[in-house]
Each structure stands twice: as structure tokens, then as C-alpha cells.
Amino acid sequence: MGFRVIKTAIATLLAVMIAGAFGFKGATSAGILAILGVDVTRKRSLRTVTARFFASLLGLFFAFMLFAIFGFHFWVLALYILAAFPVITKAGFKEGIVTSSVVVFHVFTRAELSVQSLLTEIWLLIIGLGCAMIVNLIYMPKAESELMKIRTQVDDIYSIIFKQIAVTLRNPEYVWDGHEIIEAGEIIQQGLTMAKKALENQLVSPNEKWNIYFYMRRQQLDSIQNMMQLISQVYQKTPQCEFVSELFEQLSIDVKNPAYTGTTEKLLIKLEQDFKLMDLPATREEFEIRSALLQLCRELSHYLKIAKKDKTDVML
């Protein structure tokens, strides 16, 4: 049973009990409104409860006017939908159409038009939606531990990817299907979704550290995919392949560190300097492979710049 179900049950019970304690007719309507008001995040709850409340007020205005003119007939309900729904949507309260309909149908069932009946419906709205909002604001499950778990999964799978790249560079005949890259994309998207939800639950001083982290990883995944295209052009082993593979071996260790160490970057800078001192390629094949490796190093540099910019020990 999900936590949202538990919150809905609590909000519904509170709404019905409060409405009943004040002696409002149709106290169960407050419970229905509470069910409609419970949402998944605090910020979304504030938005939707506001939309539902004002949509219901608009709905009551149209309903009282139509019922006063045409009476309580079933066809008047259809006329209400045709007249009220477009106005509610245009007013920006589309999320409250269902809630307003519940209130209007309650008025229709009671078949009573008076100031007292109007006030009763407004109070039922306040009680039902108010209980839902209070329950939402009081507690939302914290996602920190789950986000940390997803982050560890991403770091671990990146480490595997870099180890596989190192093996491939040392042995171009090694067959790697690259399924970890697809898996990494799925996990990162899961992290982004949860990070967005966690941010929606922070009403005061929102911290976007998790959004920054998973967005950084998604950018780096694009860079890794570019690396894979370049690695596919390395069809023979050369001494330079061994040097570059050592970079990825080191990166497979660094990627698990929450802070940017700069170790791989230092090795990369040194290797690029060494490349400039090496003899020029003697054959076309060696030229093509050295060219692919040079572009690979540049792509690796781009990857590291992303990490250096966003991956800090202050952030995580």
C-alpha cells in the first residue's frame, strides 16, 4: 500500500469528521473533495488545491445562475458543462474541473438554492481541500536515501563503462555490447525524475544539488557515446592505445569519488604533451588510429570539464 493511499485515507477521515462536527449536510462530500486534493508533492498540492478551489467557485456561480433560470433538470447539467468548462479552462483552473463538478452535482442533488446552501458548499470545499493540503504539507517521504542509492548505481555503472573502454583499447578484438550505456541512461532518467519530485517538496530554500548531479551525468553520457564512436575506429593495437587505456583505468576509479580529484585530467595533459613529442605515424593505418585516439582524448577532456564544473565536494 503506497504512502499516498495512507495520506488520502487520513485526509478523508479528517474532512468527514470536521464537516460532521460542524453539522454540515452532506459531510461525505468533504471527504470526496479531500480525496481529489491529495497530491504527490507539496508545491503541486498548493497549485492544484488553489486551482480546484477557484474552479469550484466559478462552477458554483454558473450552477446557481443556470439552476435559478431553468430549474433542476438533468439537461441543465449538460448546459452547465457546455457553459462552465470552457470558462474554467480559460481561467487557468483546468485541474479543478472534476472538483467543481462534484460540488455542482451536490447542489443539484440537494435541489436547494439559497445563501445558506452556497455557504455550505464553500465550507465543504475549504474543509475537504484544506485537510488534503494540510496532510500534504505536514509530511512527504524524504527521497535523499533513494537518490543517494541511484547516484551510487550511476557511479558504479560509469566505472564499469570506463573499465570496458580500457579493455577494448588494449585489445581491439574484444567484443563489448555496450549494454551498460543503455542501462546508465535509464538510471539517470530515473534519478532526474526523483530529483524533480524531491525539489517539488522543498517549499523553503530549495536545493537543486540532485538536479545538477543527474543533469551532469546525462551530459557526460552524451560524451561517452561520442567516445564509443571514436573507439570503434581503433581497429589495431598501438603503443598509444595502452597509454590512453591507462587514462580510462584511472577514470574508472575517479568516477566513484564524490569530489572532482583532477587525477585523470593531470594524466591527460601529460599524455597530450607526450603525443606531441612522438614520431609521426609511418603508415596510413597508424595515422587513422592515432587520429581517432587524439579525438578520443579531446572528448575525454570535454567529459572532465563537465565534471570539474558541476561535481564538487560542496554539492554532494
SULJO-V252881 format. One record per residue. RES is the residue in one small letter. PHI is phi in degrees with one decimal (999 if undefined). OMEGA is omega as a letter, one per 20 degrees, with the letter a starting at -180 (999 if undefined). Layout:
RES|PHI|OMEGA, RES|PHI|OMEGA
This chain:
m|999|a, g|-72.0|a, f|-65.8|r, r|-64.1|r, v|-64.4|r, i|-63.6|r, k|-62.3|r, t|-63.1|r, a|-62.5|a, i|-65.0|a, a|-62.5|a, t|-64.3|r, l|-61.3|r, l|-60.9|a, a|-63.3|a, v|-65.0|a, m|-66.1|a, i|-67.1|r, a|-62.5|r, g|-67.3|a, a|-64.6|r, f|-85.6|r, g|75.7|r, f|-74.5|r, k|-70.9|a, g|71.0|a, a|-60.8|a, t|-65.2|r, s|-62.6|r, a|-62.8|r, g|-65.1|r, i|-62.8|r, l|-64.4|r, a|-65.2|r, i|-60.2|a, l|-71.7|a, g|-88.5|a, v|-69.0|a, d|-133.2|a, v|-86.9|r, t|-136.7|a, r|-66.2|a, k|-64.1|r, r|-66.2|r, s|-61.5|r, l|-61.7|a, r|-66.7|a, t|-71.6|r, v|-63.4|r, t|-62.2|a, a|-63.0|a, r|-68.0|a, f|-65.8|a, f|-71.8|r, a|-64.3|r, s|-68.9|r, l|-63.0|r, l|-62.8|r, g|-62.1|r, l|-62.8|r, f|-60.3|r, f|-64.7|a, a|-63.1|a, f|-61.9|a, m|-66.9|a, l|-70.3|r, f|-66.4|r, a|-68.6|a, i|-82.4|a, f|-106.5|a, g|89.6|a, f|-92.7|r, h|-121.6|a, f|-61.0|a, w|-67.5|r, v|-69.4|r, l|-63.6|r, a|-64.5|r, l|-64.7|r, y|-61.0|a, i|-60.5|a, l|-64.2|a, a|-87.6|a, a|-85.1|a, f|-58.3|r, p|-62.3|a, v|-67.9|r, i|-61.3|r, t|-64.6|a, k|-66.6|r, a|-75.3|r, g|90.3|a, f|-114.7|a, k|-57.1|a, e|-64.2|a, g|-98.6|a, i|-61.7|a, v|-64.9|r, t|-61.5|r, s|-62.7|r, s|-67.2|r, v|-60.7|a, v|-65.7|a, v|-65.0|r, f|-66.6|r, h|-67.1|r, v|-62.4|r, f|-61.9|a, t|-63.7|a, r|-76.7|r, a|51.7|a, e|-138.3|r, l|-116.8|r, s|-160.9|r, v|-61.6|a, q|-63.9|r, s|-66.8|r, l|-65.7|r, l|-64.1|r, t|-61.6|r, e|-64.8|r, i|-66.2|r, w|-66.5|r, l|-62.9|r, l|-63.6|a, i|-61.4|a, i|-67.8|a, g|-63.6|a, l|-69.4|r, g|-64.5|r, c|-63.2|r, a|-62.3|a, m|-68.1|r, i|-62.3|r, v|-61.8|r, n|-65.5|a, l|-74.1|a, i|-63.9|a, y|-150.3|r, m|-132.9|a, p|-59.5|r, k|-76.1|a, a|-101.8|a, e|-57.8|a, s|-66.6|r, e|-69.1|r, l|-66.1|r, m|-63.8|r, k|-64.5|r, i|-65.3|r, r|-59.5|r, t|-62.6|r, q|-62.9|r, v|-64.5|a, d|-60.9|a, d|-65.1|a, i|-73.0|r, y|-65.4|r, s|-60.9|r, i|-63.3|a, i|-59.0|a, f|-69.1|r, k|-65.7|r, q|-65.7|r, i|-62.8|r, a|-61.8|r, v|-64.0|a, t|-63.7|r, l|-68.2|r, r|-74.1|a, n|-137.8|a, p|-57.2|r, e|-82.9|r, y|-65.8|a, v|-101.0|r, w|-127.0|a, d|-79.5|r, g|71.6|a, h|-65.1|r, e|-64.0|a, i|-67.8|r, i|-64.4|r, e|-62.7|r, a|-61.5|r, g|-61.2|r, e|-66.6|a, i|-67.5|r, i|-62.0|r, q|-64.3|r, q|-61.3|r, g|-65.5|r, l|-62.8|r, t|-63.6|a, m|-68.9|r, a|-63.8|r, k|-64.3|r, k|-64.5|r, a|-63.6|r, l|-66.6|r, e|-66.1|a, n|-91.1|a, q|-102.0|a, l|-83.3|a, v|-116.7|r, s|49.0|a, p|-61.3|a, n|-110.1|a, e|-97.1|a, k|-58.8|a, w|-73.4|r, n|-61.2|a, i|-62.6|a, y|-62.6|a, f|-71.6|r, y|-67.1|r, m|-60.0|a, r|-64.6|r, r|-68.2|r, q|-62.5|a, q|-67.3|r, l|-64.3|r, d|-61.1|r, s|-66.0|r, i|-63.6|r, q|-64.1|r, n|-65.1|r, m|-61.3|a, m|-61.6|r, q|-65.5|r, l|-72.5|r, i|-64.2|r, s|-63.9|r, q|-89.0|r, v|-92.2|a, y|-101.7|r, q|-137.5|r, k|-83.9|r, t|-130.4|r, p|-57.2|a, q|-66.6|r, c|-60.6|r, e|-64.2|r, f|-62.3|a, v|-68.8|r, s|-61.9|r, e|-65.1|r, l|-61.6|a, f|-72.5|r, e|-62.1|r, q|-66.6|a, l|-65.1|r, s|-63.9|r, i|-87.7|a, d|-63.3|a, v|-65.1|r, k|-86.2|a, n|-81.6|a, p|-64.6|r, a|-107.7|r, y|-77.2|a, t|-85.4|a, g|81.5|a, t|-64.7|r, t|-63.0|r, e|-61.4|r, k|-63.6|r, l|-65.1|r, l|-65.8|r, i|-60.9|r, k|-64.0|a, l|-64.5|r, e|-62.9|r, q|-67.8|r, d|-65.6|r, f|-58.2|a, k|-67.0|a, l|-90.6|a, m|-76.7|r, d|-64.9|r, l|-67.8|r, p|-57.1|a, a|-93.4|a, t|-128.0|r, r|-63.7|a, e|-61.0|r, e|-64.7|r, f|-62.5|a, e|-63.1|a, i|-69.2|r, r|-63.4|r, s|-64.3|r, a|-62.8|a, l|-67.1|r, l|-65.0|r, q|-64.9|r, l|-62.4|r, c|-64.3|r, r|-67.4|r, e|-67.9|r, l|-64.0|r, s|-61.7|r, h|-63.5|r, y|-58.8|a, l|-68.3|r, k|-63.6|r, i|-62.9|r, a|-65.0|a, k|-64.0|a, k|-76.3|a, d|-113.8|a, k|-97.0|a, t|-128.9|r, d|-72.0|r, v|-74.5|a, m|-67.8|a, l|-132.4|999
